[in-house]
Amino acid sequence: MNEIEKNLPSTKAAAAVFEVLVKAARQRRRYPRIGDLDPWRAAGTMQQSLVVTLDAAILAGEDGRMLTTNLVFDALAARWSDHYRTALERQAIARKAALARWKRPHAA
């Protein structure tokens, strides 16, 4: 699967979001408290995961849901874990099969 199929933000977009967040933190004088940024400056998976997490937080807020560890995990795993996606597909197939069995007319 490529980045588009996994619904990943591009590395360029992720880097731009990161810079906006750093700039906002500096404007609010919280920059010294946000820790060492060197590992985050390299474009790639860390910045992409930050954008995916922010997206999950925004969507949770828009839907009136609480942001939980499970919600963030699901958002990240859906994009980076082949095993997670396979488990979701198997679960959907099992639900369809169970629904089909339930809808079948019972012998009288």
QUIGIBEL-V180678 format. One record per pair of residues at least 24 apart in sequence whose ideal C-beta (glycine too) atoms are under 8 Angstrom apart, sorted by the first residue. I is the first residue (numbers start at 1). J is the second residue. If there is no record, write none. Layout:
BEGIN
I/J  I/J
END
This chain:
BEGIN
1/82  6/79  6/80  7/78  7/79  8/48  8/52  8/79  9/48  9/51  9/52  11/43  11/44  11/47  11/48  12/43  13/51  14/43  14/44  14/47  14/48  14/50  14/51  15/43  15/47  17/47  17/50  17/51  17/54  18/47  18/50  21/50  45/80  49/76  49/80  52/76  52/79
END
